[in-house]
Amino acid sequence: VEAGPWWPRRAPPGAAPSDRPVFIVSAGVHPGEKPGNHMMCGILEFLLREDDPRAVALRERYVFKVVPMLNPDGAYRGHFRNDTLGQNLNRFYDEPDPAKQPVIHAVVKMALHYASTQRLGFYVDLHGHMNKRGVFAFGNALEGEEAAAGHAYARLCALNTPPAASTHLPLPTHLPAAALRG
């Protein structure tokens, strides 16, 4: 396939072209939320498929930045929501301290970098929930066009995820994403 406006050039191994949108996917800010870890495994498994034309097309059109474990010390110590310092890292995205929340600081810095260059497509942080069943999505409280884009993304995920996907362990093979369920 030749490069063109709808099909960017293919990058050599280890290099990402600067003309592609960036999608950041993270999980594990709350180590006890295993559904988030499970979704991360499904996303990685899907994106790395060499024989799936959908995965190949996604890799050729977008850059994926994947952070599979935002809270490794909390996971190592068996914490459900906190890190070694007893912090819920999900509460520090606004102003993370590089000394106290180094992983959150690095992810925020990366997201801000790509946002400042107009390349950030989405940042999806995968979680689980104690009181919700099945597959669902929460989003930011945005306004205007940003809110519309977020709602549209969640709705597209819901439309492309079969109802049975929330009752089986493997992620659906046609779209590795969370769906909005009521």
C-alpha positions in Angstrom: 0.0 0.0 0.0 1.4 3.4 -1.0 1.4 6.3 1.4 -1.3 8.9 0.8 -3.6 11.3 2.7 -5.7 8.5 4.2 -2.9 6.0 4.5 0.3 7.5 6.1 3.7 6.0 5.4 4.9 3.0 7.3 7.5 3.7 9.9 10.7 1.6 10.2 10.9 -0.5 13.3 11.5 1.5 16.4 10.5 4.8 14.8 7.0 6.5 14.9 6.1 8.9 12.1 5.3 12.3 13.3 2.2 12.6 11.0 0.0 10.1 12.8 -2.5 10.6 15.6 -1.4 9.2 19.0 -3.6 7.1 21.1 -2.6 6.6 24.8 -4.0 3.6 26.6 -3.2 3.1 30.3 -4.4 0.7 33.1 -3.5 -0.2 36.6 -3.8 3.1 38.5 -5.9 1.0 40.9 -4.2 -2.4 41.1 -7.3 -4.2 42.5 -9.4 -3.3 39.5 -8.7 -6.4 37.5 -11.2 -5.7 34.7 -9.0 -2.8 33.6 -5.9 -5.1 33.5 -7.9 -7.7 31.6 -9.0 -5.1 29.0 -5.4 -4.0 28.6 -4.3 -7.6 27.9 -7.1 -7.8 25.3 -6.1 -4.5 23.6 -2.4 -5.6 23.5 -3.3 -9.0 22.2 -5.5 -7.5 19.5 -3.0 -4.7 18.4 -0.1 -7.2 18.2 -1.9 -9.6 15.9 0.1 -10.0 12.7 -2.6 -11.8 10.8 -5.5 -9.5 11.5 -6.0 -6.8 8.9 -7.8 -4.6 11.4 -4.9 -4.6 13.8 -2.4 -4.1 10.9 -4.5 -1.1 9.6 -4.6 0.4 13.1 -0.9 0.1 13.6 -0.2 1.6 10.2 -2.5 4.6 10.7 -1.9 5.4 14.4 0.8 5.5 17.1 -0.2 3.7 20.2 1.4 4.6 23.5 0.6 1.9 26.0 1.2 2.1 29.8 0.0 -1.3 31.1 0.6 -0.5 34.9 0.4 3.0 36.2 0.8 1.9 39.9 3.4 -1.0 39.9 4.4 -0.5 43.5 0.8 -0.6 44.7 0.3 -3.8 42.7 3.5 -5.3 44.1 2.4 -4.6 47.6 -1.1 -5.9 47.1 -2.9 -2.6 47.5 -6.4 -2.2 46.0 -6.5 1.5 45.2 -3.3 3.1 46.7 0.4 3.3 46.0 3.2 2.7 48.5 2.7 6.2 50.0 -1.0 5.5 50.6 -2.1 7.8 47.7 -4.9 7.2 45.3 -2.9 8.2 42.1 -6.1 8.8 40.2 -6.5 12.1 42.2 -3.2 13.6 41.1 -3.6 14.1 37.3 -4.1 17.9 37.7 -0.7 18.5 39.3 1.4 15.3 39.7 4.6 15.7 41.7 7.5 14.0 39.8 8.9 12.8 43.1 5.7 11.5 44.7 3.7 10.4 41.6 6.4 9.8 38.9 4.4 7.6 36.6 1.4 9.9 36.6 3.7 12.8 36.0 5.3 11.1 33.0 2.0 10.1 31.5 0.5 13.6 31.9 3.7 15.1 30.4 3.4 12.8 27.5 -0.3 13.5 26.9 0.3 17.3 27.1 3.1 17.0 24.6 1.0 15.3 22.0 -2.0 17.5 22.8 0.2 20.6 22.2 1.2 19.3 18.8 -2.5 18.5 17.9 -1.6 14.8 17.6 -3.4 13.4 20.7 -6.4 11.4 19.4 -7.6 9.9 22.7 -6.3 9.0 26.1 -8.2 6.0 27.5 -7.5 4.9 31.1 -8.9 1.5 31.8 -10.6 0.7 35.2 -13.0 -1.7 36.8 -15.9 -0.9 39.1 -17.1 -2.4 42.4 -20.8 -1.8 41.7 -21.2 -2.0 37.9 -21.4 -5.2 36.0 -20.4 -5.9 32.4 -18.5 -3.4 30.2 -19.0 0.3 30.5 -17.2 3.6 30.0 -17.0 6.8 31.9 -15.7 10.0 30.4 -14.5 13.5 31.3 -17.0 16.3 32.0 -16.3 18.3 28.9 -18.3 20.9 27.0 -19.0 21.7 23.4 -17.3 19.8 20.6 -15.0 18.0 23.0 -18.1 16.6 24.8 -19.7 15.6 21.5 -16.5 13.7 20.5 -16.3 11.8 23.8 -20.0 10.9 23.6 -19.7 9.8 20.0 -16.7 7.6 20.8 -18.5 5.9 23.7 -21.6 5.4 21.5 -19.6 3.9 18.6 -17.9 1.5 21.0 -21.4 0.5 22.3 -22.7 0.0 18.8 -19.7 -2.1 17.8 -19.6 -4.4 20.8 -22.0 -7.3 20.9 -24.1 -7.7 24.1 -22.5 -11.0 24.8 -19.1 -9.4 25.1 -19.7 -8.3 28.7 -20.5 -11.9 29.7 -17.4 -13.7 28.3 -13.8 -13.3 29.3 -12.1 -12.6 25.9 -12.6 -9.2 24.4 -14.5 -9.1 21.2 -12.2 -9.6 18.2 -13.9 -6.9 16.0 -13.2 -3.9 18.4 -11.0 -3.9 21.5 -12.9 -1.2 23.4 -15.1 -0.6 26.3 -18.8 -0.1 25.6 -21.4 2.2 27.2 -24.0 0.1 28.9 -26.9 1.4 30.9 
